[in-house]
Amino acid sequence: QVQLVESGGGWVQAGDPLRLSCAAAGRTLNTYAMGWFRQAPGKGRELVAAITWSAGNTFYADSVKGRFPISRDTAKNAMSLQMNSLKPEDTALYYCGACTFLSSSTYLRQREAYKYWGQGTQVNVSS
């Protein structure tokens, strides 16, 4: 059993920073990549950022590029998302996911590439 546990969500004002973390627990996870997705009310789950585990290649949604650097700690099997200059439109439930097989950069932008998911952490940004 693999569990992904997110933490770090909360309420902030526009312009404030927030840091999300995701840790994998349970049996050893053969990770190819991990990613952050978000889902706002009435919308689908969309990619925020992803990172490949071995090479550390990163992928970002255009809406967060330059604001939300993603990083990973392979020794701790953990991943973080530093969210800077938050905007009200960043309000959503943020999920971390783990991809366990070799995938193209295009496929890593899709939720179908991720086998394991956390329960999500809520981020609310007020104007």
Protein Blocks (a to p, Z undefined) as FASTA:
>chain_A
ZZdddehiacddehiacddddddedjddddfbdcdddddehiacddfbdcdfklopacdd
fklgoklccdddfknopacdddehiafklgccddddddfbdcdfklmmpfklpmbdcebj
addddZZ
